[in-house]
């Protein structure tokens, strides 16, 4: 009912303003509804403002250039009646924009969404009908200040705006919008972190991540062709048409964001996408080494996730990371078989240990540490770890002494290996043997016992493909066992002897069952 009452009032006010400048004061009636307590009245007022100021921009009825103060004493002497009207209406337009930005913090998502979309419509119209004077004929016009205000409203400090940001993503498909969003967010992060004196702002930083992680970067200059603001002049001098400019803005944005301390949960989210969504689009990916090194030193799951980014920098950009293998070795602990990112960790570890030029002590230490950890590992992990260890020995024949050492240690008590040592060169792995694999030959799971039995025979030169074993789960193992078909099923572990079936049954010595 409220909509039916407000709608005609707003439509009538809109018609009055557009038909006759003498009715310009009716614009106040429209703006007043933007501050209503009723959601439907606000929505109607936003739509009306969109039509009103959209029409005024298209007709050129807003003042163009540096806007004088509304109560300036020399207004009448310096400006014609036409200009005075345009100046007055331009101030009303600015008031409307301020109200729209305030509405982007409204409790209703519908109001937020409509206010944001209206502001983006104004961005498009201001680009087409600039409100600033062009200094030279081929100057590129883009309403950066208006877009900057929208970006600030998308990044509140205390309210999660991920839903509104997801709605904003459609505008990031425009190359010019994406470029100026990157520069605006970069400035905003710098200002906010200085204001907070480098304190962690979990909600704000999550909002920033939600916005910048949705940026879809082009891979070549020819892809930069979708612009919200179409220009008639030559495109060659515009920053937004240069892929190098986009990459620099992208790089500055991420480095500026990641140089500040982040919440732990955000570290994980960044590291998951870093190697394939961030590093490939940076001009100098090696600049991320400080962030990755800091993440690698944190430990736990964050260190595991940092491996991906370090792998890209080491293998593709020839980065030298001191004590890298020492740190990688220290990540091997019992929890490694139970973490969410186990498959990714072992995939990367396999790549890092694939070189045949690694020193013998290092490979021996990794093989021995994995063997020791395998004593308490679940069966689904063992089916991957045992072939992993065998592959290490295949690549480095000098390490075969670990499985062919008759006089070596045969158990935990006489094993010289120092499991607590984090430096592989001091672990004394070369003095030890892989007696743990022999112990696993008595594992309760038959597939594990079978895999561990491989060391009883000479290892083939062909490596086992562990990639298919990385994601195996206990549910898959169980399902595999359930689906097995047996030709004969043993009903007793030990054959029945005698009348009563006992081992030392006296009846069995004197009687025989027929």
Protein Blocks (a to p, Z undefined) as FASTA:
>chain_A
ZZmmmmmmmmmmmmmmmmpmklmmmmmmmmmmmmpcbfklmmmmmmmmmmmmmmmmmnop
acedjdddfklmklmmmpcfklmmmmmmmmmmmmmmmmmmmmmmcfblklmmmmmmmmmm
mmmmmmmmccbdcfbfklccddfklmmmmmmmmmcfkbccklmmmmmmmmmmpmklmmmm
mmmmmmmmmmmmmmnnopacfklmmmmmmmmmmpccdfbfklmmbcfbdcfbdfklpmkl
pmklmmmmmmmmmmmmmmpccdfklmmmmmmmmmmmmmmmpfblmlmmmmmmmmmmngpj
llmmmmmmmmmmmmmnopacehklmmmmmmpcfklmmmmklmmmmmmmmmmmmpfkbcfk
lmmmmmmmmmmmmmmgcfklmmmmmmmmmmmmmmmmmlmmmmmcfklcfbfklpcbdfkl
mblklnommmmccfklmmmmmgfblklmmmmmmmmpccdfbdcdfklmmmpcfklmmmmm
mmpccfbdcfbfbdcehjkopaklmklmmpccZZ
